Amino acid sequence: MNITVSAGYTYGIANNSDEIKSMICLADHNLYQVKKNGRKDIYGSPF
């Protein structure tokens, strides 16, 4: 059995709930970038 991982993440400091939501959206966007580029990768970016 083969297991692969695709992940998107962001890092930084959120100062309020709106920024937390923005960080989650950015991490989600990063995940979709990985999937668009062929999967089996991890991509992150600063907030």
C-alpha distance matrix in Angstrom:
0.0 3.8 6.6 10.1 13.5 16.8 19.9 23.6 26.2 29.9 32.1 35.7 38.2 38.8 42.4 42.3 40.2 40.6 39.2 36.2 35.6 36.0 33.5 30.9 31.7 31.4 28.0 26.9 28.5 26.7 23.3 24.5 25.6 22.1 20.7 23.8 23.1 19.6 17.4 15.2 18.5 20.8 24.4 27.3 31.0 34.1 35.9
3.8 0.0 3.8 6.6 10.2 13.5 16.7 20.4 23.1 26.7 29.0 32.7 35.4 36.1 39.8 39.9 37.9 38.1 36.4 33.7 33.1 33.2 30.6 28.2 28.9 28.3 24.9 24.1 25.4 23.3 20.1 21.3 22.2 18.6 17.5 20.5 19.6 16.2 13.9 11.5 14.7 17.2 20.9 23.9 27.6 30.8 32.7
6.6 3.8 0.0 3.8 6.9 10.3 13.2 17.0 19.5 23.2 25.5 29.2 31.7 32.4 36.1 36.1 34.2 34.5 32.8 29.9 29.5 29.7 27.0 24.6 25.5 24.9 21.5 20.7 22.3 20.3 17.0 18.6 19.6 16.1 15.2 18.6 17.9 14.9 11.9 9.5 12.3 14.3 17.9 20.7 24.4 27.5 29.2
10.1 6.6 3.8 0.0 3.8 6.9 10.1 13.8 16.6 20.3 22.7 26.5 29.2 30.0 33.7 33.9 32.1 32.0 30.2 27.6 27.1 26.9 24.3 22.1 22.7 21.8 18.5 17.8 19.1 16.8 13.7 15.3 16.0 12.4 11.8 15.2 14.4 11.6 8.4 5.8 8.6 10.8 14.4 17.4 21.1 24.3 26.1
13.5 10.2 6.9 3.8 0.0 3.8 6.5 10.2 12.9 16.6 19.0 22.8 25.5 26.2 29.9 30.1 28.4 28.4 26.5 23.9 23.5 23.3 20.5 18.5 19.3 18.3 14.8 14.5 15.9 13.5 10.5 12.7 13.6 10.1 10.2 13.8 13.2 11.3 7.6 5.2 6.6 7.7 11.2 13.9 17.6 20.7 22.4
16.8 13.5 10.3 6.9 3.8 0.0 3.8 7.1 10.4 14.0 17.0 20.7 23.5 24.0 27.7 27.9 26.2 25.8 23.8 21.6 20.9 20.3 17.8 15.8 16.1 15.0 11.8 11.3 12.3 9.9 6.9 9.1 9.9 6.6 7.0 10.6 10.4 9.3 5.6 4.9 5.0 5.6 8.4 11.3 14.8 18.1 19.6
19.9 16.7 13.2 10.1 6.5 3.8 0.0 3.7 6.6 10.4 13.3 16.9 19.7 20.3 24.0 24.3 22.7 22.4 20.3 18.0 17.6 17.0 14.2 12.5 13.2 11.9 8.5 8.7 10.2 7.7 5.2 8.7 9.5 7.1 8.7 11.9 12.0 12.0 8.6 8.2 6.6 4.7 6.4 8.3 11.8 14.8 16.1
23.6 20.4 17.0 13.8 10.2 7.1 3.7 0.0 3.8 7.2 10.5 14.0 16.9 17.3 21.0 21.4 20.0 19.3 17.1 15.2 14.8 13.7 11.0 9.7 10.2 8.4 5.1 6.3 7.3 4.6 3.9 7.6 8.0 7.1 9.5 11.9 12.3 13.3 10.6 11.0 8.6 5.8 5.0 5.6 8.6 11.5 12.6
26.2 23.1 19.5 16.6 12.9 10.4 6.6 3.8 0.0 3.8 6.9 10.4 13.2 13.9 17.7 18.4 17.5 17.1 14.4 12.5 13.0 11.9 8.5 8.2 9.6 7.5 4.3 7.4 8.8 6.4 7.2 10.7 11.0 10.6 13.2 15.3 15.6 16.9 14.3 14.3 11.4 7.9 6.4 4.5 6.7 8.8 9.7
29.9 26.7 23.2 20.3 16.6 14.0 10.4 7.2 3.8 0.0 3.8 7.0 9.9 10.9 14.6 15.8 15.5 14.9 11.7 10.5 11.6 9.9 6.4 7.8 9.3 6.6 5.2 9.0 9.7 8.0 10.1 13.0 12.9 13.3 16.1 17.6 17.9 19.7 17.5 17.6 14.5 10.9 8.5 5.1 4.9 5.5 6.1
32.1 29.0 25.5 22.7 19.0 17.0 13.3 10.5 6.9 3.8 0.0 3.8 7.1 9.1 12.8 14.7 15.1 15.1 11.6 10.6 12.8 11.3 7.8 10.0 12.1 9.7 8.8 12.6 13.4 11.7 13.7 16.8 16.4 16.7 19.6 21.2 21.2 23.0 20.7 20.4 17.1 13.4 11.2 7.5 6.6 5.0 5.7
35.7 32.7 29.2 26.5 22.8 20.7 16.9 14.0 10.4 7.0 3.8 0.0 3.8 6.6 9.8 12.3 13.7 13.7 10.0 9.9 12.7 11.2 8.4 11.4 13.5 11.4 11.5 15.1 15.8 14.6 17.0 19.8 19.4 20.1 23.0 24.3 24.5 26.5 24.3 24.1 20.8 17.1 14.7 10.9 9.0 6.0 5.2
38.2 35.4 31.7 29.2 25.5 23.5 19.7 16.9 13.2 9.9 7.1 3.8 0.0 3.8 6.3 9.3 11.3 11.9 8.5 8.6 12.1 11.3 9.1 12.2 14.5 13.3 13.7 17.0 18.0 17.5 19.6 22.3 22.4 23.2 25.9 27.3 27.7 29.7 27.4 27.3 24.1 20.4 18.1 14.4 12.6 9.4 7.5
38.8 36.1 32.4 30.0 26.2 24.0 20.3 17.3 13.9 10.9 9.1 6.6 3.8 0.0 3.8 5.7 7.5 8.3 5.2 5.5 9.0 8.8 7.7 10.5 12.8 12.5 13.3 16.1 17.3 17.5 19.5 21.9 22.4 23.6 25.9 27.2 28.2 30.2 27.9 28.2 25.3 21.6 19.4 15.9 14.1 11.3 8.4
42.4 39.8 36.1 33.7 29.9 27.7 24.0 21.0 17.7 14.6 12.8 9.8 6.3 3.8 0.0 3.8 7.2 8.3 6.4 7.7 10.9 11.1 10.9 13.6 15.6 15.6 16.8 19.4 20.5 21.1 23.1 25.3 25.9 27.2 29.4 30.6 31.7 33.8 31.6 31.9 29.0 25.4 23.1 19.6 17.5 14.5 11.4
42.3 39.9 36.1 33.9 30.1 27.9 24.3 21.4 18.4 15.8 14.7 12.3 9.3 5.7 3.8 0.0 3.8 5.5 5.5 6.5 8.9 10.1 10.8 12.7 14.6 15.5 16.8 18.7 20.2 21.3 23.0 24.9 26.0 27.5 29.3 30.5 32.0 34.0 31.7 32.3 29.8 26.3 24.1 20.8 19.1 16.6 13.2
40.2 37.9 34.2 32.1 28.4 26.2 22.7 20.0 17.5 15.5 15.1 13.7 11.3 7.5 7.2 3.8 0.0 3.8 5.4 5.0 6.3 8.6 9.8 10.7 12.5 14.3 15.4 16.6 18.4 20.0 21.3 22.9 24.5 26.0 27.4 28.7 30.6 32.3 30.0 30.8 28.6 25.3 23.4 20.5 19.2 17.3 13.9
40.6 38.1 34.5 32.0 28.4 25.8 22.4 19.3 17.1 14.9 15.1 13.7 11.9 8.3 8.3 5.5 3.8 0.0 3.8 5.4 5.1 6.2 8.7 10.0 10.6 12.4 14.4 15.4 16.5 18.5 20.1 21.3 22.7 24.7 26.0 26.9 28.9 30.9 29.0 30.2 27.9 24.8 22.4 19.6 18.0 16.2 12.6
39.2 36.4 32.8 30.2 26.5 23.8 20.3 17.1 14.4 11.7 11.6 10.0 8.5 5.2 6.4 5.5 5.4 3.8 0.0 3.8 5.3 4.8 6.1 8.6 9.7 10.3 12.2 14.1 15.0 16.3 18.3 19.9 20.8 22.7 24.4 25.4 27.0 29.1 27.2 28.1 25.5 22.2 19.7 16.6 14.7 12.6 9.0
36.2 33.7 29.9 27.6 23.9 21.6 18.0 15.2 12.5 10.5 10.6 9.9 8.6 5.5 7.7 6.5 5.0 5.4 3.8 0.0 3.8 5.4 5.1 6.3 8.7 9.9 10.6 12.4 14.2 15.3 16.7 18.7 20.0 21.4 22.9 24.4 26.0 27.7 25.4 26.1 23.7 20.4 18.4 15.5 14.5 13.0 9.9
35.6 33.1 29.5 27.1 23.5 20.9 17.6 14.8 13.0 11.6 12.8 12.7 12.1 9.0 10.9 8.9 6.3 5.1 5.3 3.8 0.0 3.8 5.4 5.1 6.3 8.7 9.9 10.6 12.3 14.3 15.4 16.8 18.5 20.2 21.3 22.6 24.6 26.4 24.3 25.5 23.4 20.4 18.5 16.1 15.2 14.4 11.3
36.0 33.2 29.7 26.9 23.3 20.3 17.0 13.7 11.9 9.9 11.3 11.2 11.3 8.8 11.1 10.1 8.6 6.2 4.8 5.4 3.8 0.0 3.8 5.4 5.1 6.2 8.6 9.8 10.4 12.3 14.3 15.4 16.5 18.6 20.1 20.9 22.7 24.9 23.1 24.5 22.1 19.1 16.6 14.1 12.6 11.7 8.5
33.5 30.6 27.0 24.3 20.5 17.8 14.2 11.0 8.5 6.4 7.8 8.4 9.1 7.7 10.9 10.8 9.8 8.7 6.1 5.1 5.4 3.8 0.0 3.8 5.4 5.1 6.2 8.6 9.7 10.5 12.4 14.4 15.2 16.7 18.6 19.9 21.2 23.2 21.1 22.0 19.4 16.2 13.8 11.0 9.9 9.1 6.5
30.9 28.2 24.6 22.1 18.5 15.8 12.5 9.7 8.2 7.8 10.0 11.4 12.2 10.5 13.6 12.7 10.7 10.0 8.6 6.3 5.1 5.4 3.8 0.0 3.8 5.4 5.1 6.2 8.6 9.8 10.6 12.5 14.3 15.5 16.8 18.4 20.2 21.7 19.4 20.4 18.3 15.4 13.7 11.7 11.7 11.9 10.0
31.7 28.9 25.5 22.7 19.3 16.1 13.2 10.2 9.6 9.3 12.1 13.5 14.5 12.8 15.6 14.6 12.5 10.6 9.7 8.7 6.3 5.1 5.4 3.8 0.0 3.8 5.5 5.0 6.1 8.6 9.8 10.6 12.4 14.4 15.4 16.4 18.5 20.4 18.7 20.3 18.4 15.9 13.7 12.2 11.9 12.5 10.5
31.4 28.3 24.9 21.8 18.3 15.0 11.9 8.4 7.5 6.6 9.7 11.4 13.3 12.5 15.6 15.5 14.3 12.4 10.3 9.9 8.7 6.2 5.1 5.4 3.8 0.0 3.8 5.3 5.0 6.2 8.7 9.9 10.5 12.5 14.4 15.1 16.6 18.9 17.3 18.8 16.3 13.6 10.8 9.0 8.2 9.2 7.8
28.0 24.9 21.5 18.5 14.8 11.8 8.5 5.1 4.3 5.2 8.8 11.5 13.7 13.3 16.8 16.8 15.4 14.4 12.2 10.6 9.9 8.6 6.2 5.1 5.5 3.8 0.0 3.8 5.4 5.0 6.3 8.8 9.8 10.8 12.6 14.3 15.5 17.2 15.0 15.9 13.6 10.7 8.7 7.2 8.0 9.7 9.3
26.9 24.1 20.7 17.8 14.5 11.3 8.7 6.3 7.4 9.0 12.6 15.1 17.0 16.1 19.4 18.7 16.6 15.4 14.1 12.4 10.6 9.8 8.6 6.2 5.0 5.3 3.8 0.0 3.8 5.4 5.1 6.4 8.7 10.0 10.8 12.4 14.4 15.8 13.8 15.5 13.9 11.8 10.4 10.1 11.2 13.2 12.6
28.5 25.4 22.3 19.1 15.9 12.3 10.2 7.3 8.8 9.7 13.4 15.8 18.0 17.3 20.5 20.2 18.4 16.5 15.0 14.2 12.3 10.4 9.7 8.6 6.1 5.0 5.4 3.8 0.0 3.8 5.4 5.2 6.3 8.8 10.0 10.4 12.5 14.7 13.5 15.7 13.8 12.0 9.8 9.8 10.2 12.6 12.2
26.7 23.3 20.3 16.8 13.5 9.9 7.7 4.6 6.4 8.0 11.7 14.6 17.5 17.5 21.1 21.3 20.0 18.5 16.3 15.3 14.3 12.3 10.5 9.8 8.6 6.2 5.0 5.4 3.8 0.0 3.8 5.4 5.0 6.4 8.8 9.8 10.8 12.9 11.4 13.0 10.5 8.5 6.0 6.4 7.7 10.9 11.6
23.3 20.1 17.0 13.7 10.5 6.9 5.2 3.9 7.2 10.1 13.7 17.0 19.6 19.5 23.1 23.0 21.3 20.1 18.3 16.7 15.4 14.3 12.4 10.6 9.8 8.7 6.3 5.1 5.4 3.8 0.0 3.8 5.4 5.2 6.4 8.7 10.0 11.1 8.9 10.6 9.0 7.6 7.0 8.5 10.9 14.0 14.7
24.5 21.3 18.6 15.3 12.7 9.1 8.7 7.6 10.7 13.0 16.8 19.8 22.3 21.9 25.3 24.9 22.9 21.3 19.9 18.7 16.8 15.4 14.4 12.5 10.6 9.9 8.8 6.4 5.2 5.4 3.8 0.0 3.8 5.3 5.0 6.0 8.5 10.0 8.9 11.8 10.9 10.5 9.6 11.4 13.1 16.3 16.7
25.6 22.2 19.6 16.0 13.6 9.9 9.5 8.0 11.0 12.9 16.4 19.4 22.4 22.4 25.9 26.0 24.5 22.7 20.8 20.0 18.5 16.5 15.2 14.3 12.4 10.5 9.8 8.7 6.3 5.0 5.4 3.8 0.0 3.8 5.5 5.0 6.2 8.9 8.7 11.4 9.7 9.5 7.9 10.1 11.6 15.0 16.1
22.1 18.6 16.1 12.4 10.1 6.6 7.1 7.1 10.6 13.3 16.7 20.1 23.2 23.6 27.2 27.5 26.0 24.7 22.7 21.4 20.2 18.6 16.7 15.5 14.4 12.5 10.8 10.0 8.8 6.4 5.2 5.3 3.8 0.0 3.8 5.4 5.2 6.6 5.3 7.6 6.1 6.7 6.5 9.7 12.3 16.0 17.5
20.7 17.5 15.2 11.8 10.2 7.0 8.7 9.5 13.2 16.1 19.6 23.0 25.9 25.9 29.4 29.3 27.4 26.0 24.4 22.9 21.3 20.1 18.6 16.8 15.4 14.4 12.6 10.8 10.0 8.8 6.4 5.0 5.5 3.8 0.0 3.8 5.4 5.3 4.4 7.9 8.2 9.6 10.1 13.2 15.7 19.2 20.4
23.8 20.5 18.6 15.2 13.8 10.6 11.9 11.9 15.3 17.6 21.2 24.3 27.3 27.2 30.6 30.5 28.7 26.9 25.4 24.4 22.6 20.9 19.9 18.4 16.4 15.1 14.3 12.4 10.4 9.8 8.7 6.0 5.0 5.4 3.8 0.0 3.8 5.6 7.0 10.7 10.6 12.0 11.7 14.6 16.4 20.0 21.1
23.1 19.6 17.9 14.4 13.2 10.4 12.0 12.3 15.6 17.9 21.2 24.5 27.7 28.2 31.7 32.0 30.6 28.9 27.0 26.0 24.6 22.7 21.2 20.2 18.5 16.6 15.5 14.4 12.5 10.8 10.0 8.5 6.2 5.2 5.4 3.8 0.0 3.8 6.1 9.0 8.7 10.7 10.7 14.0 16.0 19.7 21.5
19.6 16.2 14.9 11.6 11.3 9.3 12.0 13.3 16.9 19.7 23.0 26.5 29.7 30.2 33.8 34.0 32.3 30.9 29.1 27.7 26.4 24.9 23.2 21.7 20.4 18.9 17.2 15.8 14.7 12.9 11.1 10.0 8.9 6.6 5.3 5.6 3.8 0.0 3.8 6.8 8.1 11.1 12.2 15.8 18.4 22.2 24.0
17.4 13.9 11.9 8.4 7.6 5.6 8.6 10.6 14.3 17.5 20.7 24.3 27.4 27.9 31.6 31.7 30.0 29.0 27.2 25.4 24.3 23.1 21.1 19.4 18.7 17.3 15.0 13.8 13.5 11.4 8.9 8.9 8.7 5.3 4.4 7.0 6.1 3.8 0.0 3.8 5.5 8.4 10.3 13.9 17.0 20.7 22.4
15.2 11.5 9.5 5.8 5.2 4.9 8.2 11.0 14.3 17.6 20.4 24.1 27.3 28.2 31.9 32.3 30.8 30.2 28.1 26.1 25.5 24.5 22.0 20.4 20.3 18.8 15.9 15.5 15.7 13.0 10.6 11.8 11.4 7.6 7.9 10.7 9.0 6.8 3.8 0.0 3.8 7.2 10.2 13.8 17.3 20.8 22.9
18.5 14.7 12.3 8.6 6.6 5.0 6.6 8.6 11.4 14.5 17.1 20.8 24.1 25.3 29.0 29.8 28.6 27.9 25.5 23.7 23.4 22.1 19.4 18.3 18.4 16.3 13.6 13.9 13.8 10.5 9.0 10.9 9.7 6.1 8.2 10.6 8.7 8.1 5.5 3.8 0.0 3.8 6.7 10.3 13.7 17.3 19.6
20.8 17.2 14.3 10.8 7.7 5.6 4.7 5.8 7.9 10.9 13.4 17.1 20.4 21.6 25.4 26.3 25.3 24.8 22.2 20.4 20.4 19.1 16.2 15.4 15.9 13.6 10.7 11.8 12.0 8.5 7.6 10.5 9.5 6.7 9.6 12.0 10.7 11.1 8.4 7.2 3.8 0.0 3.8 6.8 10.5 13.9 16.2
24.4 20.9 17.9 14.4 11.2 8.4 6.4 5.0 6.4 8.5 11.2 14.7 18.1 19.4 23.1 24.1 23.4 22.4 19.7 18.4 18.5 16.6 13.8 13.7 13.7 10.8 8.7 10.4 9.8 6.0 7.0 9.6 7.9 6.5 10.1 11.7 10.7 12.2 10.3 10.2 6.7 3.8 0.0 3.8 7.0 10.7 13.1
27.3 23.9 20.7 17.4 13.9 11.3 8.3 5.6 4.5 5.1 7.5 10.9 14.4 15.9 19.6 20.8 20.5 19.6 16.6 15.5 16.1 14.1 11.0 11.7 12.2 9.0 7.2 10.1 9.8 6.4 8.5 11.4 10.1 9.7 13.2 14.6 14.0 15.8 13.9 13.8 10.3 6.8 3.8 0.0 3.8 7.1 9.5
31.0 27.6 24.4 21.1 17.6 14.8 11.8 8.6 6.7 4.9 6.6 9.0 12.6 14.1 17.5 19.1 19.2 18.0 14.7 14.5 15.2 12.6 9.9 11.7 11.9 8.2 8.0 11.2 10.2 7.7 10.9 13.1 11.6 12.3 15.7 16.4 16.0 18.4 17.0 17.3 13.7 10.5 7.0 3.8 0.0 3.8 6.5
34.1 30.8 27.5 24.3 20.7 18.1 14.8 11.5 8.8 5.5 5.0 6.0 9.4 11.3 14.5 16.6 17.3 16.2 12.6 13.0 14.4 11.7 9.1 11.9 12.5 9.2 9.7 13.2 12.6 10.9 14.0 16.3 15.0 16.0 19.2 20.0 19.7 22.2 20.7 20.8 17.3 13.9 10.7 7.1 3.8 0.0 3.8
35.9 32.7 29.2 26.1 22.4 19.6 16.1 12.6 9.7 6.1 5.7 5.2 7.5 8.4 11.4 13.2 13.9 12.6 9.0 9.9 11.3 8.5 6.5 10.0 10.5 7.8 9.3 12.6 12.2 11.6 14.7 16.7 16.1 17.5 20.4 21.1 21.5 24.0 22.4 22.9 19.6 16.2 13.1 9.5 6.5 3.8 0.0
